[in-house]
Amino acid sequence: MRAVDCIIRKRNRDILDAADIESFIQGVVEGSIPEYQAAAWLMAAYLNGLNFDETAALTRAMMTSGDQFDLSAIPGVTVDKHSTGGVGDKVSLILAPLAASAGVPVPMVSGRSLGHTGGTLDKLETIPGPSNSKSGYNPYLTGEQFARQVAEIGCAIIGQTDNFVPADKILYALRDVTGTVESIPLITASILSKKFASGADAFVMDVKTGSGAFMKTPEQARELAETMRRIGDRVGKRIVCLLTDMDQPLGRWVGNRAEVRESIDVLRGGGDERLRELTVTLAAWMMRLAGAETDLEQARQSLDANLKNGRALSKFKKMVAAQGGDPRIADDPGLLPLTENRYDVVADRSGSLAAYDTYAVGVASMLLGAGRQKASDTIDPAVAIEVHKQIGDPVQAGEPILTLYYNDEAKRAAAREALANAIRLEDAPVAPPPLVREVIGDGDATDQ
């Protein structure tokens, strides 16, 4: 079938069979189908949807479009985690070494910023190399290096090389700049194609819902979670999904270097309470999937202990050093400097912080330079937004709620404009939202 016929059929809400989807994806990767046709097909799929069989076929076609990692030589059950994207979500930087410190082998393949959300790789790449080195954290390992590091250290966080799920690399970039991000079938195929190709045995999915998530409502988040679970069943992969809050930024910082620094604070036993709680909860589920601990409360206690006794921080240092970064960042935040230019967003009256437009906070961060408006944009690692108040906190008139760290006055002004209506105060006290709203799946092999 010609590419234009695939576009027309999906435009007309027809169902594509697996062979047609595989042929289309192969053409995108080989370059015989140009990006403008791929973009047109993405928009048709976004508007008219893909059914479950089409989504499963797209996932498989993308997964097999390039290299796949073989992790079978790693002892035990390998477990990866994925977040659907949020504002201030730096969980992966803490989670991989934390779970590894509890005996879970963690092979993690992560991505870059997408839309208003930050990317794990963008954060990690702000980590400099050792003194007198021009290199820094290297997210691009061969399959052999990836497997060896997970076996020896317990964790690795890498990105996509040119031939690792190249179909997703192309479509991911196109979705970001064509307004086709918020599609459950396209999100599912993007996530699972990378995760399945990474070779891990099981997965914990952090499915965000709220004003700063791609899935704005719990119903959308649940649909995405159930779709991923069903596809996991089809290919024999165990998946547990947690629906978690994204009605406010996660943690106290939004921005690349700032989020690395905040992650280190948590790994040192401190940091923001909600960020720490979510990370420990996700890691406890990883322990359950790996068979390291079946009781979630016991798992949490072990993980809390590893944050306090330095074992998780030690794993982080080893991972950073193994991938070319300077492990001294864990002891010297000055190696990850932020810009000195600051601007406070203050409360215009007293009250209780009732709500954030978290999407607007993410957009403001992007406008400062912490994210990308187009695929070719360069990230500014030193800009950030500091979050002083969380939902439910009391606020006094004139008190800072957010602080912008900026390097460009025009970008600062644009970010401030994006935040014009991003904060709502109420007179009456407000209860903070629940962090974990729902768990889909119990992690047992028998429930598949």
N, C-alpha and C positions, 0 to 999 in steps of 0.2 A: 504494500500500500504506500502511495506517495505521501510525503509529509503533509502536503496541503489537504489531502483527504482525511488524515488523522485529525487535523485542525477542524475541518468542516464537520466531521462526524461528532466530535466532542462539542463543537459549537451548537450542533443540533440535538444535543443530549443523547446521542447514540452510545451504546456500550462498545468499548474496544476490547478485543480479545488479547490474551497474553502475548501472542506472537506479534501483533501489531504494536503493542507497547514496547516490547523488546526491540523490535526493528527501529522504532522511532528513537529510543534512547541510544541505541548503537549508532545511529546516524548523527545524533547530537554530539556524541563523544568523538566520532571520527571526523567531524567537521563537514560532512556532506549535507547536514541540515544546519543552516545558518542560525545565529542567535535570534534574529527577528522572528523566524518561524517557531523556534523553541519558546520565545516569549509569548507569541500568539497562542500556542497550545497551553501554556501555563495559565493564561488569562481565561481561556475557555474552560479549563479544568477547575479553576478558581470559581468561576461563575456558575457552572453547571454540575460540579462535583464529580467524584469518582466513586463507584460502588466498592464494596469490600474486595471483590475479586480483582477489580482494576487496581485498587490500592496495593493488594498483595503482589500483583504482577509487576507494578511499578517498583515496589520495594526490591523484589528479586532482580529485576533488570538493572537497577542502579547498583545493587550490592555486587553483582557479577561483572560490572563494567570495567573493573581493573583488578589490582592486587587485593588479595585477602590474606590476613595474618593467620599463621598456624601457632596456636598457643598450647597445643596438646602436650608438650613436654613439661609444662609448668605443673608442679604438684598441686593438688587440691582443686577447688572450684573457683575459677576466676570470675570476679563480679565487677561490672562497670556501672556507672551512674550517669544519668543525663538529666539536665534541666531544660524545660521548654523555653526558658529565657525570662529574665526579670531585670529589674533596676537595682543595682547594688548586689547582685547575686554573684558572690565570690566563693560559694560553697565548695566547688571542686578543688580549689587550692588547699583547703583545709581537709576535705573529706578523703582524698586519695591517701595522703600520708597517715591520717588518723585510722582509717580502716586497715591499712597495711600494718600499723603498729599492733593491731589486734589479730593478726594472722590471716587477713583476707588478701589474696593476690588481686591487685587492682590495675588492669590495663585500660587506660582511659584515652579515648580519642575525642578531642574537643574542637570547637570552632571559634570563629571570630565574631565581632559585633554584627548584629543583624537588626536593622531598623533602629528602634529606640533602646535596644538592650545591649549590654556589654558582652565582650567575648573573652573566654578564658585564655585563649592564646594571646590576645592583645595585652592582657594583664601579665602573663608569664614573660612575654618578650620585653617587658620593662626591666627585668632582672639583669643587671650587668654581669659581665664576666669577671674573673679574678683580676687583681691589680695588673696593670700593663697589658691587659688583653683587650682586643678590640671586639671580641665576640661576646656573646651573652647566652642566656637560656636558649637552647636549641630544641625546638619542638619537632624537628624532622629527623626521625630515626628510621633505619631500615627495619624490616620485619624481624630480622635476626637480632638486631640491637634492642628492639622493643621487647621481645620475648625474654632476652637475657637479662635486661634490667629488671623486669617484673619478677623473674625468678630469683635474682640476687638481692634486690633491695625491697621488693614487695609492691612497688608502684612505679608507674610512668605516666606522664600526661603529654600526649603528642598531638600533632595536627595532621591534616591530610597532605600526603605527598602528591605529586602530580598524577600518579597512577593508582592512588588509593581512592576508590569510588569516585573516579573523575566525573561521572555523570552528575553526582550531587554537587561537586565543586562548581560546575558550570551552572546548574539550575539554582543552587543556593545564591550565587551572586546575582543572577537574573531576578529572582524573586525579591531580593532586597531593594532593587531599583525599579521594579515594575508594579508595585502595589499588590503582589500576590503572595504575601507572607502568610496571612491568617486563613489558611485552608487546612482543615484537618487531614485530608488524604495526602496533601503535599508535605505537611509537617511530619506525618507518620512515616512516609517513605524516606524523607530526608534523614530523620533520626535513626530509624531502624536499619536502613541500608548501611550506614556507617557503623552502627553498633554490631550488627551481625558480621560484617566484614572484618571487624577488629578481632574476632575469634573468641570473645569472652563467652562464658557458659551461661551467665545469668545477669539480670539487669534490674536496678532500682531506678524508676523514673519519677522525677520531681516535676509534676505537672502543675504549673502556676495558674492561678485564677485570680482575677481582680483587675483593677484599673490599669495596672502596669504590665499585665500579661497579654499574650496574644489570644488566649482563651479568656474572654472577659467575664463569663458567667460560669458557675459550677457545672451547669448542664453541658456547656461546650467542653470544659475540662474533662468531665466524666466521659463524654463521647470519645474524645481523643484517647483517654486512658484505656477504655474498653476496646477501641480499635487496635491499639498497640498490643494489648493482652491477647486478642484473638489472633493477630498475626504471629505473635510469639508462640502461641499454641500450634499454629500451622507448621512452623519450622522447628519446633521442639526446643524452644528457648524459654526459660522461666523468667517471668517479668512481674514485678510488684510496682504498682503506681501509687504515689502519695499525692493527693490534691492539696496544695499548700498556698498560703496567702501571698498575694502580690497587690494588696490595696495600699501598700506603703513600701518605700524602699527597704531592702533587706540590709540590716546593719546600719552603720553610722556614716558610711562613705560611699560615694559613687564616683568612679574614675579609676584609671588603671593602676598607677603606682600606689595611690591611696588605698585601693582595695587589696593590693599585695600586703601593704603595711598592716591593714586591719586583719587580714588572714593570719599574719604572724602573731598579732596580739592574741587571737583565739588559740593558736597552737602553743602559746606560752602560758595558757591557763586563764587568760582574761578575756577582754573583748566584749562585744555586745551580746547581751543575754539571749535575744531571739535568734541571732545568727548562730550562736553556739548550740542552742537547743535544737534548731533544725538540722544542723550538721550531725550532731550526735544521734538524732532520730534516724536520719538516712543511713548513717554508718551502722546502726544497730540492725536495720533491715538487711544491709549487706552481710553482716555477720550471720544472720539467720539463713540467708540464701547460700552462704558458703559452708554452712554446717558448723561454724565456729562457736555458735551459741544460739540455742533455740528460744531461750527466754529473753524477751526484748528488754525487760527491766534490768536483768543481769548484764546484758550487753551494754546498756547505757552506763551502768556503773563502771564497767571495765573501761569504756571509752573515756568517761570523765576522768578516771584515774590516769589514763595515758596522756591526757592534756595537762594534768598537774605534775606528773612525774618526768616529763620531758621526752617520753618515747615517741610521741607523735611529731614533736618538733625535730627530733633526731632523724626521723624518716624523711621529713621535708628537706632538711639540709642535705641528706644523702641524695635525694632525687634531684635537687637543684644542682649539686656538684656534678652528678653523673651526666647531666644534660647541658653542661657548660656554663652554668651560672655560678655566682659567688655566694657560698653559703653564709658568709659573714653578714648578709642582709638580715638574717634572723636575730642578730645581736646589735646591729647598727642601722637604725632607720634612716640615718643621714645618707646612706648609700642609695636611697630611693627618695630623692628630694622632690618636694612640691613647689609650685610657683609661690612667690611671696605676695602677689597681688590678690587682694581679697575684697569681697563685697558682701555685706550682710543683707539678707531678705528678712525683714523684721515684721512682727505682728502689729497690725494696725489697731488692735484692741485686746483686752484681756479675755480669757475664756479657756475652754478645753479644746485641744486639737481633735477635730471630729473626722477629718478626711483629707487625704492627699489625692490629687490627680497624678498618680504615679507615672502615667504615660508622659505627662508634661515634664516631670522631673527628668525622665530618661531623655526626652527631646532636648531639654536644656543642657544636659550633660553632653549630648552629641554636638550641639551648637557651640559649646565651649571648645570642642576639639577632642573630646574623649571617645567619640564614635565617628561613624562615617555617614555622610549624606549620599555619597556615591562610592562605588567600589574602589576607585583610584585614590580616595582621600587618605591623607596621612594622619595617623593618630598622634595627638599631643599627650605624652605620658604624664606630664606634670600638672595638668588641670584636673579639677575635681569639684564635687559638691559635698560639703559636710552637712550631715543631717543631725540637728541638735535636738529635735523633738519627734516623738513617735505618737501614734494615735492613742488618745487617752491622757496624754501629759497635760498638766496645767501650763498656761502661757500667760505672761504679763505683757501689756502693751509696750511696744518698743523692744521687746526681747527678740534676739535672732532665732529664727526657725531653721533657716538654711544659710550656709555661707558658700559663695561662689569663689573658687580659686581659678584665676584666668590669666592668660598671657596676651590677649588681644581685646582692646576696649570695645570694638564693634561686635565681637563675638560675645562679650559679656553683656552688652546691651540686648542682643538678640536672645540670649539665654534668659535674661530678666523678663523680657516681654513674654517668653513662653511660659513663665511661671506666674503670670499676672493673676490667674484665677485658679492656681493649683492647690491652694490651701484653704480649708474651711474650718472656722472656729464656731463653737456653740457655747452658750452660757451654762448649760447643764453638764455635769460630768458625763464622759463618754467611756464605754468599756472598750478595751483593745480587741481587735478581731482575733479569732482562733488562728493559730499558726498552721496546724494540720487539720484540714477540713474533712478528709475522708481517706481511707486506705482501700485500694482495690487489689485484691489478691492477698494470700496469706504466706506466700513463699514456699509452700510445700510442693514437692514434685508431684504428689498425688492429685493436686487440684487442677492439673493441666488437662 
